[in-house]
């Protein structure tokens, strides 16, 4: 029995010769398994070493500072405990009493499925769910590293290049930042497998590899819907690269492959996509496409979790959007290494160097949004995203900066090529230079100041869980973004439906929009009629619970409703 092995590229990416290789013997299988196991242990050890501040709090704190990580945990709790299987995509736990659709909720489906399945075995108490939430999120780091290693090694034929390239992709500042805030966006582990399977499908003209690529693309989209668009953009990019490389648009299999791959992806996702496309909602398209962008200075500015972050803190304060979405730092060491290698070997169009540089450029432009931002200043240099954001459904991609994930993927290939070339020179001096470079690359991406969100319910929530009436809802005040995330976390403990709650898209008009917030007599009538039994007044803490000017003063609420509980964190008022 023989297998097909791949030689070095003879004239650029996608042009590999399949040649008859040695027999696939048990000893070769054992060596491959041992190598794969070693790679998995390598990236697992890196995850523990670099992310230890998170590892030390797995069961009693959520990864990241208080923000959408609490919303993501609600998603896991909902999928594992609270959801009705027959009505998964509509709940009355939020926007009580009418409820709200959840078809656009930020569910990271593969991660949710993992938590839900493991919780059936390990239990569904809060401590266990927190542990599973953190564990599945941390798993994206070694899995992304393994995927990028496989891709880079396939293209470079170098284990060393694969390991360094895998690190660059898996432990990028973007991934660290998103793991602190958004479970779905942090689920990047399927992307390198998608790209690898697609390249193999092109090289071998294999429908099986194409189906694998479509499946990985679908899993990426099910983690974060942005990745559906980025996967499509990659397929289009690859066709554009072939046009630039060959001087003609691809035909035959290279033309059919991207169409079949994306079409099969859509078929796999159709049970989700069709309801999403047909959905109508008052605020389906949130703003943000002009704010959450990759600033040109951000590519070289040390991010907030860098050891030298104090140098560029003022610059980050000027960026539009928020720091975690503005984190697109490529690494000064990586940039220097690529510049040196490309300067030495060139950027000929058939080369992998050009493929990586072209890919970084295309997705870097997409990440920059509708117009170029430089040090927080919006210029009049308009970019392709200005047209894409005007298309129906495409307008859902309101955070262009997240396209940086493909810039990191292309950069991981480029860095892998450069270190592989340095390693293969075989000189003692080159090996010492390689070791120094590898250490600097790790240090440049090593995160500092990682934060967590303690999971501990306010004592007053016992009033709600102890009420024997099961047919009532609660109203949380004030209305603030992080405050609503906090209320979602609190609901995991008290399990009572909420008039408010934070969803990824506004999908319905409920009592929340009809409620009187100044006339408290009128408000009490509305709440009583709707079955809202308690109002939870959360006290100011770190600005999360600053009182809204649209609301009647706190004192008016205390006079209008009887107080049943009060401490330094929470006041609970009874409506009826």
C-alpha positions as CSV (number, residue, x, y, z in Angstrom):
1,X,0.0,0.0,0.0
2,X,1.4,3.5,-0.9
3,X,0.3,6.9,0.0
4,X,0.6,10.3,-1.7
5,X,3.1,12.7,-0.3
6,X,3.5,16.3,-1.2
7,X,6.8,17.8,-2.4
8,X,7.7,21.4,-2.0
9,X,5.6,23.7,-4.2
10,X,7.1,23.7,-7.7
11,X,5.6,27.0,-8.8
12,X,3.7,28.5,-6.0
13,X,0.8,27.8,-3.7
14,X,-1.7,25.2,-4.8
15,X,0.7,23.7,-7.4
16,X,2.1,20.6,-5.6
17,X,3.0,17.4,-7.3
18,X,1.5,14.2,-5.8
19,X,4.1,11.5,-6.0
20,X,4.2,7.9,-5.0
21,X,5.7,7.7,-1.5
22,X,6.8,5.1,0.9
23,X,4.4,2.5,2.4
24,X,2.2,3.7,5.2
25,X,3.8,1.4,7.8
26,X,2.8,1.0,11.4
27,X,6.1,2.6,12.4
28,X,5.3,5.7,10.3
29,X,1.9,5.9,11.9
30,X,3.4,5.7,15.4
31,X,5.9,8.4,14.6
32,X,3.0,10.6,13.2
33,X,0.9,10.0,16.3
34,X,3.8,10.8,18.6
35,X,4.6,14.0,16.7
36,X,0.9,15.0,16.9
37,X,0.8,14.2,20.6
38,X,3.9,16.3,21.1
39,X,2.5,19.2,19.2
40,X,-0.8,19.1,21.3
41,X,1.2,18.9,24.5
42,X,3.4,21.8,23.4
43,X,0.4,24.1,22.8
44,X,-1.4,22.9,25.9
45,X,1.7,23.7,28.0
46,X,1.9,27.1,26.4
47,X,-1.7,27.7,27.3
48,X,-1.1,26.9,30.9
49,X,2.1,28.9,31.1
50,X,0.9,32.1,29.4
51,X,-2.7,32.1,30.7
52,X,-2.0,31.0,34.2
53,X,-3.9,34.0,35.8
54,X,-7.0,32.6,34.1
55,X,-6.2,28.9,34.8
56,X,-6.0,29.6,38.6
57,X,-9.7,30.7,38.8
58,X,-11.4,28.2,36.6
59,X,-14.3,27.3,38.9
60,X,-15.1,30.6,40.6
61,X,-14.5,33.4,38.1
62,X,-15.2,34.0,34.5
63,X,-12.3,34.8,32.1
64,X,-12.1,38.5,31.4
65,X,-13.3,41.7,33.0
66,X,-17.0,42.3,33.6
67,X,-18.6,42.7,30.2
68,X,-20.1,40.3,27.5
69,X,-18.3,37.3,29.2
70,X,-21.3,37.3,31.6
71,X,-23.7,37.2,28.6
72,X,-21.7,34.3,27.1
73,X,-22.0,32.5,30.4
74,X,-25.8,33.1,30.4
75,X,-25.8,31.5,26.9
76,X,-24.1,28.4,28.3
77,X,-26.5,28.2,31.2
78,X,-29.5,28.7,29.0
79,X,-28.4,25.9,26.6
80,X,-27.5,23.5,29.5
81,X,-30.3,24.2,32.0
82,X,-33.0,26.7,31.2
83,X,-33.9,26.3,27.5
84,X,-36.9,24.5,26.3
85,X,-35.7,22.2,23.5
86,X,-38.9,22.7,21.6
87,X,-38.6,26.5,21.8
88,X,-34.9,27.1,22.0
89,X,-34.9,30.2,19.8
90,X,-37.6,32.0,21.8
91,X,-37.5,32.7,25.5
92,X,-39.6,34.6,28.1
93,X,-36.6,34.7,30.5
94,X,-35.7,38.0,28.7
95,X,-38.1,40.8,27.7
96,X,-40.8,39.4,30.0
97,X,-43.8,39.0,29.6
98,X,-43.7,38.8,25.8
99,X,-40.3,37.3,25.5
100,X,-37.9,37.6,22.6
101,X,-36.5,35.6,19.7
102,X,-33.0,34.4,20.0
103,X,-32.2,33.6,16.4
104,X,-29.6,36.4,16.4
105,X,-28.3,35.8,19.9
106,X,-24.5,35.5,20.1
107,X,-24.5,31.7,20.6
108,X,-21.1,30.1,20.0
109,X,-22.8,26.8,19.0
110,X,-19.8,24.4,19.1
111,X,-18.8,25.8,22.5
112,X,-22.4,25.7,23.8
113,X,-22.8,22.1,22.6
114,X,-19.6,21.1,24.4
115,X,-20.7,22.7,27.7
116,X,-24.2,21.2,27.4
117,X,-22.9,17.7,26.7
118,X,-20.2,17.8,29.4
119,X,-22.6,19.2,32.0
120,X,-24.9,16.1,31.5
121,X,-22.0,14.1,32.8
122,X,-20.4,16.5,35.3
123,X,-23.5,18.3,36.6
124,X,-25.2,21.6,36.1
125,X,-24.5,23.5,39.3
126,X,-23.1,27.0,38.8
127,X,-19.6,26.2,39.9
128,X,-19.4,23.3,37.4
129,X,-20.8,25.5,34.6
130,X,-18.3,28.2,35.3
131,X,-15.5,25.6,35.1
132,X,-16.8,24.2,31.8
133,X,-17.3,27.7,30.3
134,X,-13.7,28.6,31.1
135,X,-12.3,25.3,30.0
136,X,-14.0,25.3,26.6
137,X,-12.9,28.9,26.0
138,X,-9.3,28.1,26.9
139,X,-9.4,25.1,24.6
140,X,-9.5,27.4,21.7
141,X,-5.9,28.2,22.2
142,X,-4.2,24.8,21.9
143,X,-6.8,23.8,19.2
144,X,-6.0,27.0,17.2
145,X,-2.3,26.3,17.6
146,X,-2.7,22.7,16.4
147,X,-4.7,23.9,13.4
148,X,-2.2,26.6,12.4
149,X,0.7,24.2,12.9
150,X,-0.9,21.7,10.5
151,X,-1.5,24.5,7.9
152,X,2.0,26.0,8.2
153,X,3.8,22.7,8.3
154,X,1.9,21.6,5.2
155,X,3.0,24.7,3.3
156,X,6.6,24.8,4.7
157,X,7.3,21.1,5.3
158,X,8.9,22.3,8.6
159,X,8.0,21.2,12.1
160,X,9.8,24.2,13.6
161,X,8.0,26.6,11.2
162,X,4.7,25.0,12.1
163,X,5.2,25.4,15.8
164,X,6.2,29.1,15.6
165,X,3.5,29.8,13.1
166,X,0.9,28.0,15.3
167,X,2.0,30.2,18.3
168,X,1.6,33.4,16.3
169,X,-2.0,32.5,15.3
170,X,-3.2,30.9,18.5
171,X,-1.8,33.5,21.0
172,X,-2.2,36.7,19.0
173,X,-3.3,39.7,21.1
174,X,-6.6,39.7,19.2
175,X,-7.3,36.2,20.4
176,X,-6.4,37.1,24.0
177,X,-8.6,40.2,23.9
178,X,-11.6,38.4,22.4
179,X,-11.3,35.5,24.8
180,X,-11.7,38.1,27.6
181,X,-14.9,39.4,26.1
182,X,-16.6,37.2,23.4
183,X,-16.6,33.4,23.4
184,X,-17.8,33.3,19.8
185,X,-15.2,35.6,18.3
186,X,-12.5,33.8,20.3
187,X,-13.5,30.5,18.7
188,X,-10.9,30.7,15.9
189,X,-9.8,27.1,16.1
190,X,-11.7,26.0,13.0
191,X,-10.3,28.6,10.6
192,X,-6.9,27.1,9.9
193,X,-8.4,23.7,9.4
194,X,-10.8,25.3,6.9
195,X,-8.0,26.9,5.0
196,X,-5.9,23.7,5.0
197,X,-8.7,21.5,3.9
198,X,-9.6,24.0,1.1
199,X,-6.0,24.1,-0.2
200,X,-5.8,20.3,-0.1
201,X,-9.1,20.1,-2.1
202,X,-7.6,22.4,-4.7
203,X,-4.3,20.5,-4.9
204,X,-5.9,17.0,-5.0
205,X,-9.1,17.9,-6.8
206,X,-10.9,16.2,-4.0
207,X,-14.6,16.5,-3.2
208,X,-13.9,14.9,0.2
209,X,-11.4,17.6,1.2
210,X,-13.8,20.2,-0.1
211,X,-16.6,18.8,2.1
212,X,-14.2,19.0,5.0
213,X,-13.4,22.6,4.2
214,X,-17.2,23.4,4.1
215,X,-17.7,21.7,7.4
216,X,-14.9,23.6,9.1
217,X,-16.2,26.8,7.5
218,X,-19.7,26.1,8.9
219,X,-18.3,25.3,12.3
220,X,-16.5,28.7,12.3
221,X,-19.7,30.4,11.3
222,X,-21.6,28.6,14.0
223,X,-19.1,30.0,16.5
224,X,-19.3,33.5,15.2
225,X,-21.4,34.6,12.2
226,X,-18.7,37.1,11.2
227,X,-16.6,34.1,10.2
228,X,-19.1,33.1,7.6
229,X,-18.4,36.3,5.7
230,X,-14.6,36.0,6.3
231,X,-14.7,32.5,5.0
232,X,-16.4,33.7,1.9
233,X,-13.9,36.6,1.6
234,X,-11.1,34.1,1.8
235,X,-12.5,32.0,-1.0
236,X,-12.8,35.1,-3.2
237,X,-9.3,36.2,-2.2
238,X,-7.8,32.9,-3.2
239,X,-9.4,33.2,-6.6
240,X,-8.1,36.8,-6.9
241,X,-4.6,35.6,-5.9
242,X,-4.7,33.0,-8.7
243,X,-5.7,35.8,-11.1
244,X,-2.8,37.9,-10.1
245,X,-0.4,35.0,-10.0
246,X,-1.4,33.4,-13.4
247,X,-2.6,36.5,-15.3
248,X,-6.0,34.9,-15.9
249,X,-9.0,34.0,-13.8
250,X,-9.1,30.4,-12.7
251,X,-11.3,27.9,-14.6
252,X,-12.3,24.3,-14.3
253,X,-11.8,22.8,-10.8
254,X,-10.2,26.0,-9.3
255,X,-13.3,27.9,-10.3
256,X,-15.8,25.3,-9.3
257,X,-14.2,24.6,-5.9
258,X,-14.9,27.9,-4.2
259,X,-18.4,28.0,-5.5
260,X,-19.1,24.4,-4.3
261,X,-17.4,25.1,-1.0
262,X,-19.4,28.2,-0.1
263,X,-22.6,26.6,-1.5
264,X,-22.2,23.6,0.7
265,X,-21.4,25.8,3.7
266,X,-24.7,27.6,3.1
267,X,-26.6,24.3,2.8
268,X,-25.2,23.1,6.1
269,X,-26.1,26.4,7.8
270,X,-29.5,26.9,6.1
271,X,-31.6,25.9,9.1
272,X,-30.0,28.9,10.9
273,X,-29.6,31.3,8.0
274,X,-33.0,31.1,6.5
275,X,-34.8,32.3,9.7
276,X,-32.1,35.0,10.2
277,X,-32.5,36.4,6.7
278,X,-36.3,36.3,6.9
279,X,-36.4,37.9,10.4
280,X,-37.6,41.5,10.7
281,X,-36.8,43.5,13.8
282,X,-36.8,47.1,15.0
283,X,-33.1,47.3,15.4
284,X,-31.6,44.4,13.5
285,X,-28.6,46.4,12.2
286,X,-26.8,48.0,15.2
287,X,-24.3,50.8,14.4
288,X,-20.6,50.4,14.8
289,X,-19.1,49.7,11.4
290,X,-17.4,53.1,11.5
291,X,-16.2,52.7,15.1
292,X,-14.9,49.2,15.7
293,X,-12.2,49.2,13.2
294,X,-8.5,48.4,12.9
295,X,-6.7,51.7,13.3
296,X,-3.5,52.0,11.1
297,X,-1.5,52.8,14.2
298,X,-3.0,49.8,16.0
299,X,-0.9,47.4,13.9
300,X,2.2,48.5,15.7
301,X,0.9,50.0,19.0
302,X,1.4,47.8,22.1
303,X,-2.1,46.6,23.2
304,X,-3.4,47.0,26.7
305,X,-2.2,43.5,27.8
306,X,1.4,44.0,26.5
307,X,4.3,44.4,28.9
308,X,5.0,47.8,27.3
309,X,1.3,48.9,27.2
310,X,2.0,52.1,29.2
311,X,3.9,53.5,26.2
312,X,0.9,53.4,23.9
313,X,-1.9,53.8,26.5
314,X,-2.6,57.4,25.3
315,X,-2.8,56.2,21.7
316,X,-5.4,53.5,22.5
317,X,-7.4,56.2,24.3
318,X,-7.8,58.0,21.0
319,X,-8.8,54.9,19.0
320,X,-12.5,54.7,18.1
321,X,-14.6,51.9,19.6
322,X,-13.2,50.1,22.6
323,X,-9.7,48.7,23.3
324,X,-10.4,45.0,22.8
325,X,-11.9,45.5,19.3
326,X,-9.0,47.9,18.5
327,X,-6.4,45.3,19.4
328,X,-4.8,44.4,16.1
329,X,-1.2,44.5,17.1
330,X,0.9,42.3,14.7
331,X,4.1,42.3,16.8
332,X,7.2,44.4,16.1
333,X,9.3,41.2,16.1
334,X,7.0,39.5,13.5
335,X,7.0,42.6,11.3
336,X,10.8,42.9,11.5
337,X,11.2,39.1,10.7
338,X,8.9,39.3,7.7
339,X,10.6,42.4,6.4
340,X,14.0,40.8,6.7
341,X,12.9,37.5,5.0
342,X,10.9,39.1,2.3
343,X,13.7,41.6,1.6
344,X,16.1,38.6,1.3
345,X,13.9,36.3,-0.8
346,X,11.6,38.6,-2.6
347,X,7.9,38.8,-3.2
348,X,7.6,37.1,-6.6
349,X,4.0,36.5,-7.5
350,X,4.2,32.7,-7.6
351,X,5.8,32.6,-4.1
352,X,4.3,31.9,-0.7
353,X,5.8,35.2,0.4
354,X,3.6,37.1,-2.0
355,X,0.6,34.9,-1.0
356,X,1.0,35.8,2.6
357,X,1.7,39.5,2.0
358,X,-1.2,39.8,-0.3
359,X,-3.5,38.1,2.1
360,X,-2.4,40.3,5.0
361,X,-3.0,43.4,2.9
362,X,-6.5,42.4,1.7
363,X,-7.8,41.4,5.1
364,X,-6.0,44.3,6.8
365,X,-8.0,46.6,4.5
366,X,-11.2,44.8,5.3
367,X,-10.4,45.1,9.0
368,X,-9.9,48.9,8.6
369,X,-13.7,49.5,8.1
370,X,-15.4,52.0,5.8
371,X,-12.6,54.6,5.9
372,X,-9.0,54.6,7.1
373,X,-8.4,55.5,10.7
374,X,-5.0,56.8,11.8
375,X,-4.3,57.3,15.5
376,X,-8.0,57.8,16.1
377,X,-8.6,60.3,13.3
378,X,-11.1,59.3,10.6
379,X,-9.7,60.1,7.2
380,X,-11.4,60.5,3.9
381,X,-9.7,57.5,2.4
382,X,-12.7,55.3,1.7
383,X,-12.3,51.5,1.7
384,X,-14.3,48.5,0.3
385,X,-16.2,48.0,3.5
386,X,-18.1,51.2,2.7
387,X,-19.9,49.3,-0.1
388,X,-20.2,46.0,1.8
389,X,-22.0,47.7,4.7
390,X,-24.7,48.9,2.4
391,X,-25.7,45.4,1.4
392,X,-28.6,43.6,3.1
393,X,-27.5,41.0,5.7
394,X,-23.8,42.1,5.2
395,X,-24.7,45.1,7.4
396,X,-24.7,42.6,10.3
397,X,-20.9,42.7,10.2
398,X,-20.7,45.8,12.3
399,X,-17.3,45.2,13.8
400,X,-14.9,45.2,10.8
401,X,-11.8,44.9,13.0
402,X,-12.5,41.2,13.6
403,X,-11.3,40.5,10.0
404,X,-7.8,40.8,11.5
405,X,-8.1,37.1,12.4
406,X,-7.2,36.3,8.8
407,X,-4.3,38.7,8.9
408,X,-2.9,36.8,11.8
409,X,-3.5,33.5,9.9
410,X,-1.5,34.7,6.8
411,X,1.1,36.2,9.1
412,X,1.5,32.8,10.9
413,X,2.3,31.2,7.5
414,X,4.8,34.0,6.7
415,X,6.5,33.8,10.0
416,X,6.6,30.0,9.8
417,X,8.3,30.3,6.4
418,X,10.9,32.7,7.7
419,X,11.9,30.7,10.8
420,X,11.9,27.5,8.8
421,X,14.4,29.0,6.4
422,X,16.5,30.2,9.2
423,X,16.4,26.8,10.9
424,X,17.2,24.9,7.7
425,X,20.4,26.9,7.2
426,X,21.8,24.6,9.8
427,X,24.5,26.9,11.0
428,X,25.1,27.2,14.7
429,X,24.8,31.0,14.5
430,X,21.5,30.7,12.7
431,X,20.2,28.3,15.4
432,X,21.1,30.9,18.1
433,X,19.4,33.6,16.1
434,X,16.4,31.4,15.8
435,X,16.2,30.7,19.5
436,X,16.5,34.5,20.3
437,X,13.8,35.3,17.7
438,X,11.4,32.6,19.1
439,X,11.9,33.9,22.6
440,X,11.2,37.5,21.5
441,X,8.1,36.5,19.5
442,X,6.7,34.8,22.6
443,X,7.6,37.7,24.8
444,X,6.0,40.2,22.4
445,X,2.7,38.3,22.5
446,X,2.9,37.2,26.1
447,X,-0.2,38.8,27.9
448,X,0.1,40.6,31.2
449,X,-2.6,41.9,33.6
450,X,-5.2,39.3,32.7
451,X,-8.5,40.0,34.5
452,X,-11.3,37.8,35.7
453,X,-15.0,38.4,36.8
454,X,-15.8,36.8,40.2
455,X,-19.0,34.8,40.1
456,X,-20.8,35.5,43.4
457,X,-24.5,36.5,43.5
458,X,-25.7,39.4,45.7
459,X,-27.3,38.1,48.9
460,X,-30.6,39.8,48.1
461,X,-31.3,37.4,45.3
462,X,-32.5,34.9,47.9
463,X,-35.7,37.0,48.2
464,X,-36.5,36.0,44.6
465,X,-35.4,32.4,44.7
466,X,-37.3,32.0,48.0
467,X,-40.6,33.3,46.7
468,X,-42.9,30.3,46.2
469,X,-44.8,32.0,43.4
470,X,-43.3,30.9,40.2
471,X,-45.3,33.1,37.8
472,X,-43.7,36.5,38.1
473,X,-41.0,38.6,36.5
474,X,-38.5,41.2,37.7
475,X,-37.3,44.6,36.4
476,X,-33.7,45.6,36.8
477,X,-32.6,49.2,37.1
478,X,-30.7,51.1,35.9
479,X,-30.2,50.4,32.2
480,X,-26.5,50.2,31.2
481,X,-24.7,47.9,28.9
482,X,-22.4,46.2,31.4
483,X,-25.2,46.4,34.0
484,X,-27.5,44.4,31.7
485,X,-24.7,41.8,31.3
486,X,-24.6,41.6,35.1
487,X,-28.3,41.1,35.3
488,X,-27.9,38.2,32.9
489,X,-25.4,36.6,35.3
490,X,-27.7,37.2,38.2
491,X,-30.5,35.5,36.5
492,X,-28.5,32.3,36.5
493,X,-29.0,32.3,40.3
494,X,-32.5,33.7,40.7
495,X,-33.9,32.1,37.5
496,X,-36.8,34.6,37.3
497,X,-37.9,36.2,34.0
498,X,-36.6,39.8,33.4
499,X,-38.4,42.7,31.7
500,X,-35.0,43.7,30.4
501,X,-31.9,41.7,29.4
502,X,-29.2,42.1,26.8
503,X,-29.5,40.3,23.5
504,X,-27.2,40.5,20.5
505,X,-29.9,42.1,18.3
506,X,-33.2,43.8,19.2
507,X,-35.7,41.4,17.8
508,X,-39.1,42.4,19.4
509,X,-41.0,45.3,21.0
510,X,-41.9,44.3,24.5
511,X,-43.1,45.9,27.8
512,X,-39.6,47.4,28.2
513,X,-40.4,49.9,25.4
514,X,-44.0,50.7,26.6
515,X,-43.2,51.1,30.3
516,X,-43.5,54.6,31.9
517,X,-40.3,55.5,33.6
518,X,-41.2,58.9,35.0
519,X,-44.9,58.4,36.1
520,X,-44.4,55.7,38.7
521,X,-48.2,55.3,39.4
522,X,-48.6,54.5,35.7
523,X,-45.6,52.2,35.9
524,X,-46.9,50.3,38.8
525,X,-50.2,49.6,37.0
526,X,-48.2,48.4,33.9
527,X,-46.0,46.1,36.0
528,X,-48.8,44.7,38.0
529,X,-50.8,43.9,34.9
530,X,-47.8,42.2,33.4
531,X,-47.0,40.1,36.5
532,X,-43.7,41.9,37.3
533,X,-43.5,41.5,41.1
534,X,-40.1,43.0,42.0
535,X,-37.9,45.9,41.0
536,X,-34.2,45.4,41.6
537,X,-32.3,48.7,42.1
538,X,-28.6,48.1,41.7
539,X,-26.3,50.6,43.5
540,X,-23.5,52.4,41.7
541,X,-20.3,50.3,41.5
542,X,-17.4,51.3,39.2
543,X,-19.8,53.2,37.0
544,X,-21.7,50.1,35.9
545,X,-24.9,51.1,37.7
546,X,-24.9,54.8,37.2
547,X,-28.6,56.0,37.3
548,X,-30.2,56.9,33.9
549,X,-31.5,60.5,33.6
550,X,-34.5,59.0,31.8
551,X,-35.6,57.4,35.0
552,X,-37.4,58.9,38.0
553,X,-35.0,59.6,40.9
554,X,-34.1,56.8,43.1
555,X,-35.9,58.5,46.0
556,X,-39.1,58.5,44.0
557,X,-38.9,54.7,43.6
558,X,-38.3,54.2,47.3
559,X,-41.4,56.3,48.1
560,X,-43.6,54.6,45.4
561,X,-42.8,51.0,46.3
562,X,-42.3,49.1,49.6
563,X,-38.7,48.0,50.2
564,X,-38.3,44.2,51.0
565,X,-34.5,44.1,51.0
566,X,-31.6,46.5,51.1
567,X,-27.9,46.3,51.4
568,X,-24.8,48.1,50.0
569,X,-25.2,46.4,46.6
570,X,-28.9,46.0,46.0
571,X,-32.4,47.3,47.0
572,X,-35.4,45.1,46.1
573,X,-38.8,46.8,45.8
574,X,-42.1,44.9,45.7
575,X,-44.7,46.0,43.1
576,X,-47.6,43.9,44.4
